[in-house]
Amino acid sequence: MTSHSSVVSGLNAGTTYHYRINSRDAAGNLATSSDLTFATPVPVDTTPPSTTIPSIGIDTSVVVKQASAGSTMTAPTFSTAEPNELLVAFIATDGSTDFRMINTVTGGGLTWTLRQQANSQRGTSEIWTATAPTAMADVSVTATHSGTYQGLMQIVAFTNADIGATGGASAESGAPTTGISTTAANSWVWAVGNDWDSAAARTVGSSQTKASEMLADVGDTFWVQHRADRSVGAGQKVNIDDVSPTNDRWNLAVVEIVAGLA
């Protein structure tokens, strides 16, 4: 059997066309319908495949508030429901030395990666991520400090999500504020911060939500916040800020969560 092919151009998108295949033999005789596999019209739909990306969701979230200074901080165990969930650890601690930071994050047999760190002022605010290729049960996540500190860690399991832009800022005084330029439409901007000077509740800026907060008895504040809305497009400047307090030292680390599998 001889194979043949043909390219048809000039078709309209979203339209169904019907083709009938006929053939002739070497003598020019037209084949009968019983001789042809495609004697009946074959429909061809030119509707392009869907390119819709599922929106970002949250499967679960857990928080640990470490009120007693320690070298490690372990979040409550949690489980995930779907494969390929993006796990994000938002971590803030105190610390007055030059080596304040999170050395490692472990848990679930996953590889955790430091995405953003802000610690020009005392204490540290950091964002770590891992991807869980399968649904996981009773996962325990531990952050190891470089010293012995108090702090807060919030683990968020995002669905249909990946990492976009990251950023950070620190200041000796003033209202915490920083921003990033989004890399994709409908992304979600989150941040984690620490205030070494006082234990004072944050008043978050317009169109933002405080996800967790710890007012430590040693006089520090640790918190996580995010935009209440999604960005409208790529290349948009999105700010994370707090209205008060305005006179303390602070660190703020920011991440863009973009739609799409990690």
MIVOZA-221862 format. One record per residue: residue number from 1; residue in three letters; y, x, z of N, C-alpha, C in turn. Coordinates in nm, 2 decimals. Atoms other than C-alpha are relative to their C-alpha. Layout:
BEGIN
(NUM,ALA,(Y,X,Z),(Y,X,Z),(Y,X,Z)) ...
//
This chain:
BEGIN
(1,MET,(-0.12,0.09,0.00),(0.00,0.00,0.00),(0.12,0.09,0.00)) (2,THR,(-0.13,-0.07,0.01),(0.35,0.12,-0.09),(0.10,-0.06,0.09)) (3,SER,(-0.10,0.05,-0.09),(0.62,0.09,0.17),(0.14,0.01,-0.06)) (4,HIS,(-0.14,0.00,0.05),(0.98,0.00,0.08),(0.09,-0.03,0.11)) (5,SER,(-0.10,0.03,-0.10),(1.30,-0.02,0.27),(0.13,-0.03,-0.07)) (6,SER,(-0.13,0.04,0.06),(1.65,-0.16,0.21),(0.10,-0.01,0.11)) (7,VAL,(-0.11,0.01,-0.09),(1.98,-0.14,0.38),(0.10,-0.10,-0.04)) (8,VAL,(-0.09,0.11,0.03),(2.20,-0.45,0.39),(0.13,0.02,0.08)) (9,SER,(-0.13,-0.02,-0.07),(2.57,-0.40,0.47),(0.09,-0.12,-0.02)) (10,GLY,(-0.10,0.11,0.02),(2.87,-0.63,0.50),(-0.03,-0.13,0.08)) (11,LEU,(0.04,0.12,-0.07),(2.71,-0.87,0.75),(0.10,-0.03,0.12)) (12,ASN,(-0.09,0.04,-0.11),(2.91,-1.06,1.01),(-0.07,0.01,0.14)) (13,ALA,(0.06,0.00,-0.13),(2.84,-1.00,1.38),(-0.02,-0.14,0.05)) (14,GLY,(0.03,0.13,-0.06),(2.69,-1.28,1.58),(-0.05,-0.11,-0.10)) (15,THR,(0.04,0.09,0.10),(2.54,-1.44,1.27),(-0.15,0.02,-0.03)) (16,THR,(0.14,-0.01,0.03),(2.17,-1.52,1.19),(-0.01,-0.01,-0.15)) (17,TYR,(0.02,0.00,0.14),(2.07,-1.44,0.83),(-0.15,-0.01,-0.02)) (18,HIS,(0.15,0.02,0.04),(1.73,-1.54,0.66),(-0.03,0.07,-0.13)) (19,TYR,(0.04,-0.08,0.12),(1.56,-1.31,0.41),(-0.14,-0.04,-0.04)) (20,ARG,(0.14,0.02,0.06),(1.26,-1.39,0.18),(-0.04,0.12,-0.09)) (21,ILE,(0.04,-0.11,0.08),(1.06,-1.11,0.03),(-0.09,-0.04,-0.11)) (22,ASN,(0.09,0.02,0.12),(0.91,-1.14,-0.32),(-0.03,0.13,-0.07)) (23,SER,(0.03,-0.12,0.07),(0.74,-0.89,-0.54),(-0.06,-0.03,-0.13)) (24,ARG,(0.05,0.01,0.14),(0.63,-0.83,-0.90),(-0.10,0.11,-0.02)) (25,ASP,(0.09,-0.10,0.03),(0.33,-0.64,-1.03),(0.05,0.08,-0.12)) (26,ALA,(-0.04,-0.09,0.11),(0.34,-0.37,-1.30),(0.02,-0.08,-0.13)) (27,ALA,(-0.02,0.08,0.13),(0.32,-0.64,-1.57),(0.11,-0.10,0.01)) (28,GLY,(-0.12,0.08,-0.01),(0.62,-0.82,-1.43),(-0.04,-0.14,0.06)) (29,ASN,(0.04,0.13,-0.06),(0.42,-1.11,-1.27),(0.05,-0.02,0.14)) (30,LEU,(-0.06,0.02,-0.14),(0.59,-1.26,-0.96),(-0.12,-0.04,0.09)) (31,ALA,(0.11,0.03,-0.10),(0.35,-1.27,-0.66),(0.02,-0.14,0.05)) (32,THR,(-0.01,0.14,-0.06),(0.26,-1.61,-0.52),(0.02,0.02,0.15)) (33,SER,(-0.03,0.00,-0.15),(0.34,-1.70,-0.16),(-0.12,0.04,0.08)) (34,SER,(0.12,-0.04,-0.07),(-0.02,-1.65,-0.06),(-0.03,0.15,0.00)) (35,ASP,(0.02,-0.15,0.01),(0.00,-1.28,-0.16),(0.09,0.07,0.09)) (36,LEU,(-0.11,-0.07,-0.07),(0.30,-1.21,0.06),(-0.01,-0.03,0.15)) (37,THR,(0.00,0.01,-0.15),(0.30,-1.14,0.43),(0.13,-0.07,0.05)) (38,PHE,(-0.13,0.05,-0.04),(0.67,-1.24,0.45),(0.05,-0.10,-0.10)) (39,ALA,(-0.04,0.10,0.09),(0.67,-1.53,0.21),(0.10,-0.10,0.05)) (40,THR,(-0.10,0.09,-0.06),(0.86,-1.75,0.46),(0.12,0.08,0.04)) (41,PRO,(-0.12,-0.07,-0.04),(1.22,-1.66,0.55),(-0.01,0.07,0.13)) (42,VAL,(0.00,-0.08,-0.12),(1.26,-1.39,0.81),(0.14,0.00,0.06)) (43,PRO,(-0.13,0.00,-0.06),(1.55,-1.44,1.05),(0.04,0.14,0.05)) (44,VAL,(-0.05,-0.13,-0.05),(1.77,-1.14,1.13),(0.13,-0.04,0.08)) (45,ASP,(-0.11,0.03,-0.08),(2.02,-1.18,1.42),(0.09,0.12,0.01)) (46,THR,(-0.09,-0.12,0.00),(2.33,-0.95,1.40),(0.08,0.00,0.13)) (47,THR,(-0.07,0.00,-0.13),(2.44,-1.03,1.76),(-0.02,0.13,0.07)) (48,PRO,(0.02,-0.13,-0.06),(2.50,-0.69,1.92),(-0.06,-0.02,0.14)) (49,PRO,(0.06,0.01,-0.13),(2.30,-0.62,2.24),(0.11,0.00,0.11)) (50,SER,(-0.10,0.01,-0.11),(2.48,-0.69,2.57),(0.03,0.14,0.06)) (51,THR,(-0.04,-0.12,-0.07),(2.67,-0.40,2.72),(0.06,-0.02,0.14)) (52,THR,(-0.05,0.04,-0.13),(2.76,-0.58,3.04),(-0.07,0.09,0.11)) (53,ILE,(0.06,-0.08,-0.11),(2.71,-0.35,3.34),(0.01,-0.08,0.13)) (54,PRO,(0.01,0.07,-0.12),(2.60,-0.52,3.66),(0.11,0.05,0.10)) (55,SER,(-0.10,-0.04,-0.10),(2.87,-0.52,3.93),(-0.06,0.07,0.12)) (56,ILE,(0.05,-0.08,-0.12),(2.85,-0.30,4.24),(-0.03,-0.10,0.11)) (57,GLY,(0.03,0.08,-0.12),(2.69,-0.46,4.54),(-0.04,0.09,0.12)) (58,ILE,(0.04,-0.07,-0.12),(2.60,-0.36,4.89),(-0.13,-0.06,0.05)) (59,ASP,(0.13,0.05,-0.05),(2.24,-0.39,5.00),(0.00,-0.01,0.15)) (60,THR,(0.00,0.00,-0.15),(2.28,-0.28,5.36),(0.10,0.11,0.05)) (61,SER,(-0.09,-0.10,-0.06),(2.51,-0.08,5.59),(-0.03,0.01,0.15)) (62,VAL,(0.02,-0.02,-0.14),(2.46,0.08,5.93),(0.10,0.10,0.05)) (63,VAL,(-0.11,-0.09,-0.06),(2.70,0.26,6.17),(-0.05,0.06,0.13)) (64,VAL,(0.03,-0.06,-0.13),(2.65,0.50,6.45),(0.14,0.06,0.06)) (65,LYS,(-0.12,-0.05,-0.07),(2.94,0.58,6.70),(-0.05,0.09,0.11)) (66,GLN,(0.05,-0.10,-0.10),(2.86,0.90,6.89),(0.10,0.03,0.10)) (67,ALA,(-0.09,-0.01,-0.11),(3.04,0.87,7.22),(-0.01,0.12,0.08)) (68,SER,(0.03,-0.13,-0.07),(2.88,1.18,7.37),(-0.01,0.11,-0.09)) (69,ALA,(0.00,-0.11,0.09),(2.94,1.51,7.21),(-0.14,0.06,-0.02)) (70,GLY,(0.14,-0.05,0.03),(2.63,1.65,7.04),(0.01,0.08,-0.13)) (71,SER,(0.01,-0.09,0.12),(2.52,1.88,6.76),(-0.05,-0.08,-0.12)) (72,THR,(0.05,0.09,0.11),(2.36,1.59,6.56),(0.04,-0.14,0.02)) (73,MET,(-0.04,0.14,0.00),(2.44,1.23,6.48),(-0.10,-0.08,-0.09)) (74,THR,(0.10,0.07,0.08),(2.17,0.99,6.37),(0.03,-0.15,0.00)) (75,ALA,(-0.03,0.14,0.02),(2.23,0.64,6.23),(-0.12,-0.08,0.03)) (76,PRO,(0.11,0.09,-0.02),(2.02,0.34,6.31),(-0.09,-0.01,-0.13)) (77,THR,(0.09,0.01,0.11),(1.71,0.30,6.08),(0.04,-0.12,-0.09)) (78,PHE,(-0.03,0.11,0.09),(1.75,0.08,5.77),(-0.10,0.01,-0.11)) (79,SER,(0.09,0.01,0.12),(1.56,-0.03,5.46),(0.08,-0.04,-0.12)) (80,THR,(-0.07,0.04,0.12),(1.66,-0.08,5.10),(-0.09,-0.09,-0.08)) (81,ALA,(0.08,0.11,0.07),(1.55,-0.36,4.87),(-0.03,0.04,-0.15)) (82,GLU,(0.01,-0.02,0.14),(1.59,-0.21,4.52),(-0.02,0.15,-0.03)) (83,PRO,(0.01,-0.14,0.04),(1.51,0.12,4.34),(0.14,0.04,-0.05)) (84,ASN,(-0.13,-0.06,0.05),(1.80,0.36,4.24),(0.12,-0.04,0.08)) (85,GLU,(-0.12,0.03,-0.07),(2.03,0.26,4.52),(0.07,0.13,0.04)) (86,LEU,(-0.09,-0.11,-0.03),(2.32,0.49,4.59),(0.03,0.00,0.15)) (87,LEU,(-0.02,0.00,-0.14),(2.33,0.59,4.96),(0.12,0.09,0.02)) (88,VAL,(-0.12,-0.08,-0.03),(2.67,0.71,5.08),(0.02,0.01,0.15)) (89,ALA,(-0.03,-0.03,-0.15),(2.73,0.87,5.43),(0.15,0.03,0.01)) (90,PHE,(-0.14,-0.03,-0.04),(3.09,0.84,5.55),(0.00,0.05,0.14)) (91,ILE,(0.02,-0.07,-0.12),(3.12,1.09,5.83),(0.14,0.05,0.05)) (92,ALA,(-0.13,-0.06,-0.05),(3.42,1.17,6.06),(-0.04,0.05,0.15)) (93,THR,(0.02,-0.05,-0.13),(3.41,1.39,6.37),(0.13,0.07,0.05)) (94,ASP,(-0.10,-0.08,-0.06),(3.64,1.57,6.61),(-0.03,0.15,-0.02)) (95,GLY,(0.03,-0.14,0.01),(3.65,1.95,6.65),(0.13,0.08,-0.01)) (96,SER,(-0.13,-0.07,0.00),(3.93,2.20,6.72),(-0.02,0.14,-0.05)) (97,THR,(0.02,-0.14,0.05),(3.77,2.52,6.58),(0.02,0.01,-0.15)) (98,ASP,(-0.02,-0.02,0.14),(3.81,2.67,6.24),(-0.13,-0.03,-0.08)) (99,PHE,(0.13,0.02,0.06),(3.44,2.59,6.16),(-0.05,-0.14,0.01)) (100,ARG,(0.04,0.14,-0.01),(3.44,2.22,6.21),(-0.04,-0.06,-0.14)) (101,MET,(0.05,0.05,0.12),(3.23,2.06,5.94),(-0.14,-0.06,0.02)) (102,ILE,(0.14,0.04,0.00),(2.90,1.89,5.87),(-0.08,0.10,-0.08)) (103,ASN,(0.08,-0.10,0.07),(2.64,2.15,5.78),(-0.10,-0.07,-0.09)) (104,THR,(0.10,0.06,0.09),(2.37,1.92,5.65),(-0.01,-0.15,0.03)) (105,VAL,(0.04,0.14,-0.01),(2.27,1.55,5.60),(-0.14,-0.01,-0.05)) (106,THR,(0.14,0.01,0.04),(1.90,1.47,5.59),(-0.04,-0.14,0.03)) (107,GLY,(0.06,0.13,-0.03),(1.69,1.16,5.58),(-0.06,-0.06,-0.12)) (108,GLY,(0.07,0.07,0.11),(1.45,0.96,5.37),(-0.07,0.09,-0.10)) (109,GLY,(0.06,-0.09,0.09),(1.31,1.27,5.21),(0.09,0.02,-0.13)) (110,LEU,(-0.09,0.00,0.11),(1.62,1.26,4.98),(0.08,0.13,0.00)) (111,THR,(-0.09,-0.11,0.01),(1.85,1.53,4.86),(0.14,-0.05,0.02)) (112,TRP,(-0.14,0.04,-0.03),(2.20,1.48,5.01),(0.10,0.10,-0.04)) (113,THR,(-0.10,-0.08,0.05),(2.51,1.62,4.85),(0.13,-0.03,0.05)) (114,LEU,(-0.14,0.02,-0.05),(2.85,1.68,4.99),(0.09,-0.03,-0.12)) (115,ARG,(-0.09,0.04,0.11),(3.10,1.50,4.76),(0.14,0.03,0.02)) (116,GLN,(-0.14,-0.03,-0.03),(3.43,1.54,4.94),(0.01,0.03,0.15)) (117,GLN,(-0.03,-0.04,-0.13),(3.56,1.70,5.25),(0.15,0.02,0.02)) (118,ALA,(-0.14,-0.02,-0.04),(3.90,1.68,5.42),(0.01,0.05,0.14)) (119,ASN,(0.00,-0.05,-0.14),(3.95,1.90,5.73),(0.11,0.11,0.01)) (120,SER,(-0.11,-0.09,-0.02),(4.28,2.09,5.69),(0.06,-0.01,0.14)) (121,GLN,(-0.04,0.02,-0.14),(4.37,1.93,6.02),(-0.12,0.00,0.09)) (122,ARG,(0.12,-0.01,-0.09),(4.15,1.93,6.33),(-0.09,-0.12,-0.02)) (123,GLY,(0.10,0.10,0.04),(3.83,1.74,6.29),(-0.04,0.01,-0.14)) (124,THR,(0.04,0.00,0.14),(3.66,1.66,5.96),(-0.03,-0.14,-0.04)) (125,SER,(0.03,0.12,0.06),(3.62,1.37,5.73),(-0.08,0.03,-0.13)) (126,GLU,(0.09,-0.05,0.11),(3.33,1.40,5.48),(-0.07,-0.12,-0.06)) (127,ILE,(0.08,0.10,0.08),(3.14,1.20,5.21),(-0.12,0.07,-0.06)) (128,TRP,(0.13,-0.05,0.05),(2.78,1.27,5.14),(-0.08,-0.11,-0.07)) (129,THR,(0.08,0.11,0.07),(2.55,1.09,4.89),(-0.14,0.05,-0.03)) (130,ALA,(0.14,-0.02,0.05),(2.19,1.06,4.79),(-0.04,-0.12,-0.08)) (131,THR,(0.05,0.12,0.08),(2.00,0.84,4.54),(-0.15,-0.02,0.04)) (132,ALA,(0.13,0.04,-0.04),(1.69,0.66,4.65),(-0.07,-0.06,-0.13)) (133,PRO,(0.07,0.05,0.12),(1.46,0.63,4.34),(-0.08,-0.12,0.01)) (134,THR,(0.08,0.12,-0.02),(1.25,0.36,4.50),(0.05,-0.07,0.13)) (135,ALA,(-0.04,0.07,-0.12),(1.30,0.10,4.77),(-0.06,0.07,0.12)) (136,MET,(0.04,-0.08,-0.11),(1.28,0.26,5.11),(-0.01,-0.09,0.13)) (137,ALA,(0.02,0.07,-0.12),(1.16,0.14,5.45),(0.03,0.09,0.12)) (138,ASP,(-0.02,-0.07,-0.13),(1.28,0.25,5.80),(0.05,0.14,-0.02)) (139,VAL,(-0.06,-0.13,0.02),(1.50,0.53,5.68),(0.09,0.04,0.11)) (140,SER,(-0.08,-0.05,-0.11),(1.66,0.75,5.94),(0.09,0.12,-0.06)) (141,VAL,(-0.09,-0.10,0.06),(1.97,0.96,5.84),(0.07,0.08,0.11)) (142,THR,(-0.06,-0.08,-0.10),(2.10,1.25,6.05),(0.10,0.10,-0.06)) (143,ALA,(-0.10,-0.10,0.03),(2.41,1.46,6.02),(0.00,0.11,0.10)) (144,THR,(0.00,-0.12,-0.09),(2.42,1.81,6.17),(0.14,0.06,0.00)) (145,HIS,(-0.13,-0.06,-0.01),(2.75,1.94,6.30),(-0.01,0.15,0.00)) (146,SER,(-0.01,-0.15,-0.02),(2.87,2.30,6.30),(0.02,0.03,0.15)) (147,GLY,(-0.03,-0.02,-0.14),(2.95,2.25,6.67),(-0.05,-0.12,0.08)) (148,THR,(0.04,0.12,-0.09),(2.92,1.99,6.95),(0.11,-0.09,0.01)) (149,TYR,(-0.11,0.09,0.02),(3.13,1.69,6.87),(-0.04,-0.14,0.02)) (150,GLN,(0.02,0.14,0.01),(3.18,1.32,6.89),(0.04,-0.04,-0.14)) (151,GLY,(-0.03,0.04,0.14),(3.21,1.12,6.57),(-0.06,-0.14,-0.03)) (152,LEU,(0.05,0.13,0.06),(3.12,0.82,6.35),(-0.06,0.03,-0.13)) (153,MET,(0.06,-0.01,0.13),(2.89,0.79,6.06),(-0.04,-0.14,-0.04)) (154,GLN,(0.04,0.13,0.06),(2.85,0.48,5.84),(-0.08,0.03,-0.13)) (155,ILE,(0.08,-0.01,0.12),(2.57,0.47,5.58),(0.01,-0.13,-0.08)) (156,VAL,(0.00,0.12,0.09),(2.62,0.22,5.29),(-0.09,0.02,-0.12)) (157,ALA,(0.09,0.00,0.11),(2.35,0.15,5.04),(0.06,-0.09,-0.11)) (158,PHE,(-0.06,0.08,0.11),(2.52,0.04,4.71),(-0.11,-0.02,-0.11)) (159,THR,(0.09,0.03,0.12),(2.33,-0.13,4.42),(0.09,0.01,-0.12)) (160,ASN,(-0.07,-0.01,0.13),(2.42,-0.07,4.06),(0.12,0.09,0.01)) (161,ALA,(-0.12,-0.08,-0.03),(2.64,0.22,4.16),(-0.03,0.15,-0.03)) (162,ASP,(0.00,-0.14,0.02),(2.72,0.58,4.09),(0.13,0.06,0.05)) (163,ILE,(-0.12,-0.06,-0.06),(2.99,0.83,4.20),(0.09,0.03,-0.12)) (164,GLY,(-0.11,-0.03,0.09),(3.32,0.86,4.01),(0.08,0.11,0.05)) (165,ALA,(-0.10,-0.10,-0.05),(3.63,1.05,4.12),(-0.01,0.01,0.15)) (166,THR,(-0.01,-0.03,-0.15),(3.67,1.20,4.47),(0.14,0.06,0.02)) (167,GLY,(-0.13,-0.07,-0.03),(3.98,1.32,4.65),(0.01,0.01,0.15)) (168,GLY,(-0.02,-0.01,-0.14),(4.12,1.40,4.99),(0.14,0.05,0.03)) (169,ALA,(-0.13,-0.05,-0.05),(4.43,1.48,5.19),(0.00,0.01,0.15)) (170,SER,(-0.02,-0.03,-0.14),(4.54,1.60,5.53),(0.15,0.02,0.03)) (171,ALA,(-0.14,-0.02,-0.03),(4.87,1.61,5.71),(0.01,0.02,0.15)) (172,GLU,(-0.02,-0.03,-0.14),(5.01,1.73,6.04),(0.06,-0.12,0.07)) (173,SER,(-0.06,0.12,-0.06),(5.20,1.40,6.09),(0.03,-0.10,-0.12)) (174,GLY,(-0.03,0.11,0.10),(5.26,1.07,5.91),(-0.11,-0.10,-0.01)) (175,ALA,(0.10,0.11,0.02),(5.07,0.76,5.80),(-0.10,0.06,-0.10)) (176,PRO,(0.10,-0.04,0.09),(4.74,0.85,5.64),(0.01,-0.06,-0.14)) (177,THR,(-0.01,0.06,0.14),(4.76,0.81,5.26),(-0.05,0.11,-0.10)) (178,THR,(0.04,-0.08,0.11),(4.60,0.95,4.95),(-0.04,-0.09,-0.11)) (179,GLY,(0.04,0.09,0.11),(4.49,0.82,4.61),(-0.08,0.08,-0.10)) (180,ILE,(0.08,-0.06,0.11),(4.27,0.89,4.31),(0.03,-0.08,-0.13)) (181,SER,(-0.01,0.07,0.13),(4.28,0.80,3.94),(-0.14,-0.04,-0.04)) (182,THR,(0.13,0.05,0.03),(3.98,0.58,3.85),(-0.05,0.06,-0.13)) (183,THR,(0.07,-0.05,0.12),(3.73,0.70,3.59),(-0.07,-0.12,-0.08)) (184,ALA,(0.07,0.11,0.06),(3.59,0.35,3.51),(0.06,-0.13,0.04)) (185,ALA,(-0.05,0.13,-0.04),(3.68,-0.01,3.51),(-0.09,-0.06,0.11)) (186,ASN,(0.07,0.07,-0.10),(3.58,-0.23,3.80),(-0.07,0.09,0.11)) (187,SER,(0.06,-0.09,-0.11),(3.51,0.06,4.04),(0.06,-0.04,0.13)) (188,TRP,(-0.04,0.04,-0.13),(3.55,0.04,4.41),(0.03,0.13,0.08)) (189,VAL,(-0.04,-0.12,-0.07),(3.74,0.29,4.62),(-0.01,-0.01,0.15)) (190,TRP,(0.03,0.00,-0.14),(3.63,0.38,4.97),(0.05,0.13,0.06)) (191,ALA,(-0.06,-0.12,-0.07),(3.76,0.64,5.23),(-0.05,0.00,0.14)) (192,VAL,(0.03,-0.02,-0.14),(3.67,0.79,5.57),(0.11,0.09,0.05)) (193,GLY,(-0.11,-0.08,-0.05),(3.93,0.94,5.80),(-0.02,0.03,0.15)) (194,ASN,(0.00,-0.03,-0.14),(3.98,1.10,6.14),(0.14,0.04,0.04)) (195,ASP,(-0.12,-0.03,-0.06),(4.28,1.13,6.37),(-0.03,0.07,0.13)) (196,TRP,(0.03,-0.08,-0.12),(4.26,1.41,6.63),(0.09,-0.02,0.11)) (197,ASP,(-0.11,0.01,-0.10),(4.58,1.32,6.82),(-0.01,-0.12,0.09)) (198,SER,(0.00,0.12,-0.09),(4.51,0.97,6.96),(-0.11,-0.09,-0.04)) (199,ALA,(0.10,0.11,0.02),(4.26,0.69,7.00),(0.09,-0.13,-0.02)) (200,ALA,(-0.08,0.12,0.03),(4.46,0.42,6.82),(-0.05,-0.07,-0.12)) (201,ALA,(0.06,0.08,0.11),(4.34,0.14,6.60),(0.09,0.02,-0.13)) (202,ARG,(-0.07,-0.01,0.13),(4.43,0.18,6.23),(0.05,-0.13,-0.05)) (203,THR,(-0.05,0.12,0.08),(4.64,-0.08,6.05),(0.00,0.04,-0.14)) (204,VAL,(0.02,-0.04,0.14),(4.52,-0.05,5.69),(0.10,-0.06,-0.09)) (205,GLY,(-0.10,0.04,0.10),(4.74,-0.09,5.39),(-0.03,-0.13,-0.07)) (206,SER,(0.02,0.12,0.08),(4.78,-0.39,5.16),(-0.13,0.00,-0.08)) (207,SER,(0.12,0.02,0.08),(4.46,-0.52,4.99),(-0.11,0.10,0.04)) (208,GLN,(0.10,-0.09,-0.04),(4.24,-0.30,5.20),(-0.07,-0.06,0.12)) (209,THR,(0.08,0.05,-0.10),(3.96,-0.36,5.45),(-0.05,0.11,0.09)) (210,LYS,(0.06,-0.10,-0.09),(3.86,-0.16,5.76),(-0.15,-0.04,0.02)) (211,ALA,(0.15,0.03,-0.01),(3.48,-0.13,5.75),(-0.06,0.03,0.14)) (212,SER,(0.04,-0.04,-0.13),(3.43,0.05,6.08),(0.10,0.09,0.07)) (213,GLU,(-0.09,-0.08,-0.07),(3.62,0.23,6.35),(-0.05,0.03,0.14)) (214,MET,(0.03,-0.04,-0.13),(3.57,0.42,6.67),(0.12,0.07,0.07)) (215,LEU,(-0.11,-0.06,-0.08),(3.83,0.49,6.94),(-0.07,0.08,0.11)) (216,ALA,(0.08,-0.09,-0.09),(3.68,0.79,7.12),(0.07,0.02,0.13)) (217,ASP,(-0.06,-0.01,-0.13),(3.74,0.84,7.49),(0.07,0.14,0.02)) (218,VAL,(-0.07,-0.13,-0.01),(3.85,1.20,7.42),(0.13,0.00,-0.07)) (219,GLY,(-0.13,0.02,0.06),(4.15,1.07,7.23),(0.00,0.03,-0.15)) (220,ASP,(0.01,-0.01,0.14),(4.03,1.07,6.87),(-0.03,-0.14,-0.06)) (221,THR,(0.04,0.13,0.08),(4.00,0.79,6.60),(-0.08,0.04,-0.12)) (222,PHE,(0.08,-0.02,0.12),(3.73,0.78,6.33),(-0.01,-0.14,-0.06)) (223,TRP,(0.00,0.13,0.06),(3.73,0.51,6.07),(-0.04,0.01,-0.15)) (224,VAL,(0.03,0.01,0.14),(3.61,0.39,5.73),(0.07,-0.12,-0.06)) (225,GLN,(-0.07,0.11,0.06),(3.81,0.17,5.50),(-0.02,0.00,-0.15)) (226,HIS,(0.02,0.01,0.14),(3.80,0.05,5.14),(0.10,-0.10,-0.06)) (227,ARG,(-0.08,0.10,0.07),(4.00,-0.14,4.88),(-0.07,-0.14,0.00)) (228,ALA,(0.06,0.14,0.00),(3.94,-0.52,4.90),(-0.03,-0.04,-0.14)) (229,ASP,(0.02,0.03,0.14),(3.97,-0.54,4.52),(-0.06,0.11,-0.07)) (230,ARG,(0.05,-0.10,0.09),(3.82,-0.35,4.23),(0.11,0.04,-0.09)) (231,SER,(-0.10,-0.05,0.09),(4.02,-0.14,4.00),(-0.01,-0.08,-0.13)) (232,VAL,(0.00,0.08,0.13),(4.12,-0.31,3.67),(-0.03,0.08,-0.12)) (233,GLY,(0.03,-0.08,0.12),(4.06,-0.02,3.44),(-0.01,0.15,0.03)) (234,ALA,(0.01,-0.15,-0.02),(3.99,0.35,3.40),(0.14,0.05,-0.01)) (235,GLY,(-0.13,-0.07,0.00),(4.29,0.58,3.46),(0.10,-0.07,0.09)) (236,GLN,(-0.09,0.07,-0.09),(4.44,0.35,3.72),(0.01,0.08,0.13)) (237,LYS,(-0.02,-0.07,-0.13),(4.60,0.52,4.03),(-0.02,-0.10,0.11)) (238,VAL,(0.03,0.09,-0.11),(4.45,0.36,4.34),(0.02,0.07,0.13)) (239,ASN,(-0.03,-0.07,-0.12),(4.58,0.44,4.68),(-0.08,-0.06,0.12)) (240,ILE,(0.05,0.04,-0.13),(4.42,0.43,5.02),(0.10,0.05,0.11)) (241,ASP,(-0.11,-0.04,-0.10),(4.67,0.42,5.31),(-0.01,-0.09,0.12)) (242,ASP,(-0.01,0.07,-0.12),(4.73,0.31,5.66),(0.15,-0.02,0.04)) (243,VAL,(-0.14,0.03,-0.04),(5.05,0.15,5.80),(0.03,0.07,0.13)) (244,SER,(-0.03,-0.06,-0.13),(5.01,0.29,6.15),(-0.14,0.05,0.05)) (245,PRO,(-0.12,-0.07,-0.05),(5.00,0.51,6.34),(0.06,0.09,-0.10)) (246,THR,(-0.07,-0.08,0.10),(5.25,0.73,6.17),(0.04,0.14,0.05)) (247,ASN,(-0.05,-0.13,-0.05),(5.30,1.04,6.39),(-0.12,0.10,0.04)) (248,ASP,(0.12,-0.08,-0.04),(4.94,1.18,6.43),(-0.04,0.09,-0.12)) (249,ARG,(0.07,-0.09,0.10),(4.74,1.46,6.25),(-0.12,-0.08,-0.05)) (250,TRP,(0.11,0.07,0.06),(4.49,1.32,6.01),(-0.07,0.07,-0.12)) (251,ASN,(0.07,-0.04,0.12),(4.23,1.39,5.74),(-0.06,-0.13,-0.06)) (252,LEU,(0.05,0.12,0.07),(4.12,1.14,5.48),(-0.07,0.04,-0.13)) (253,ALA,(0.08,-0.03,0.12),(3.84,1.17,5.22),(-0.03,-0.13,-0.08)) (254,VAL,(0.00,0.12,0.08),(3.82,0.93,4.93),(-0.11,0.01,-0.11)) (255,VAL,(0.10,-0.01,0.10),(3.55,0.84,4.68),(0.01,-0.13,-0.09)) (256,GLU,(0.01,0.12,0.09),(3.53,0.60,4.37),(-0.14,-0.03,-0.02)) (257,ILE,(0.14,0.05,0.03),(3.21,0.40,4.35),(0.01,-0.07,-0.14)) (258,VAL,(-0.01,0.07,0.13),(3.16,0.31,3.98),(-0.13,-0.08,-0.03)) (259,ALA,(0.11,0.08,0.04),(2.93,0.05,3.83),(-0.09,0.07,-0.09)) (260,GLY,(0.10,-0.07,0.08),(2.61,0.18,3.68),(-0.10,0.07,0.09)) (261,LEU,(0.10,-0.06,-0.08),(2.28,0.32,3.81),(0.03,0.14,0.03)) (262,ALA,(-0.02,-0.14,-0.04),(2.30,0.64,4.00),(-0.10,0.09,-0.07)) 
//
